[in-house]
Amino acid sequence: MAWQIGHQYWIGQISRGVFTGLVAGCAISLYSSLIAFATDLNAALPFLVLLIPAGAVLTQFLFTRLGERYRNSTVSAIDDINNHKTCHKNWAESQIPSEISPRLGLLAFAGAAITHITGASGGKEGAGVQIGLACSSVVEHVEAWANRKLGRQHDNRSDYYLMCGAAAAFASLFNAPMAGVLFGTMLASPKATRLDAYLPTICSSFTSVIVSQTIGCHVLEIPQFTALEPDASSLWKVTLFALLTGLYARLFCWALRSMRGFFRKRIKNQYALVGVPSLILLALSLVTYALFGSFRYNGLGGGLLYDIILGNATNLDDLIKLILVALTYASGFVGGEVVPLMIVGAGFGMSMSYLLDAPLSAFAVLGSVGMLSGGTNLPLVCFALGLELYGYSEPTLLFLNCALAFVASGRNGIYPHQKLPYR
């Protein structure tokens, strides 16, 4: 039992979390500033969207030369957390998978920068989590080296480091330490919260947020809105809406998977594999520009999310964004699916608010969080994110929305190899 291990165990857990939070907080702040700069650059020079095919080919080239295995680093982390067994066979060496390394962090930086400079329709949190995982690998290697120099045994608990890295990255990206703790401890296995990892992930999550706030990390801006009152009318509307949102999340995940599979079955050359869908992505981006006068569906989409919550959007925004996101990841770009999920969900919530005669902004927010819950299979994480990022003041309906959207979404999700309750 942990209580019988002694003070070294607790000191080690706290130190592991704090140092991972410090390193990840600095790295994520730099990363968020880079993405903000790339987004602003693309907005100032909209012709950069013409580089989308070149960006797809360059991204493919980087992963081909430096290691295709780094694309699946998050899956490797999930597998390691789920299957980890304490190993003392060679206590001086790291047990973290080789694809989770500083090289992963550099590739995530470069890949996400290419995505947002060219204006491909991607997020930033997927690459951000990979950067957090890479930071945890650095801290683990330093601790192993220090223990070797001091003649002390290294416990090789790579799962703790990986959970700390994921928690710190998620918390910094969204300025949401509570959601970060839950993300780190539930990412790999949503059916169980890793209570044994609460101490280090709390330390890493809160430390990273303090660091990123001090540096000035760029986070999504959410406009003011009025939450729903928990009455009978709101209850049935949210129940129906949450179930539909979960089904939409299932469609989102299917679209991303099917789009990639469609091109992989028909194109064998690795550069043509990303070049063809990227040309289609560019063509559709130019069509949306011709129709709407801006590239609002390209890039991270933080401004689009803001406009949807305010009601300054159309009923087709969610479908257009979904198609462009699916083509972006079929083109091999990296970044993340969390923010796109939120945008698509917000657009769906706006449309459904008209049908259900409900407050637009409240349903846009519930749609955003509910879609994320169904897409990630992490309803408690999304509940916490709704409280922290959105400042949602009515927790009862928010929780119901996240829970039912998760139930309706089924087994699909953006994080493969998760251990779900019904598997």
Secondary structure, DSSP 8 states (H G I E B T S, - for coil): -GGGT-HHHHHHHHHHHHHHHHHHHHHHHHHHHHHHHHHHHHHH-GGGGGGHHHHHHHHHHHHHHH-GGGGGHHHHHHHHHHH-----TTTTS--S-TTSSHHHHHHHHHHHHHHHHHT-S--SHHHHHHHHHHHHHHHHHHHHHHHHHHT------HHHHHHHHHHHHHHHHHT-HHHHHHHHHHSS-TTS--GGGHHHHHHHHHHHHHHHHHHT--------------SHHHHHHHHHHHHHHHHHHHHHHHHHHHHHHHHHHH--SHHHHHHHHHHHHHHHHHHHHHHHSS-TTSSS-HHHHHHHHHT-S-TTHHHHHHHHHHHHHHTT--S-SHHHHHHHHHHHHHHHHHHTT--HHHHHHHHHHHHHHHHHT-HHHHHHHHHHTS----HHHHHHHHHHHHHHHTT--SSTT---TT-
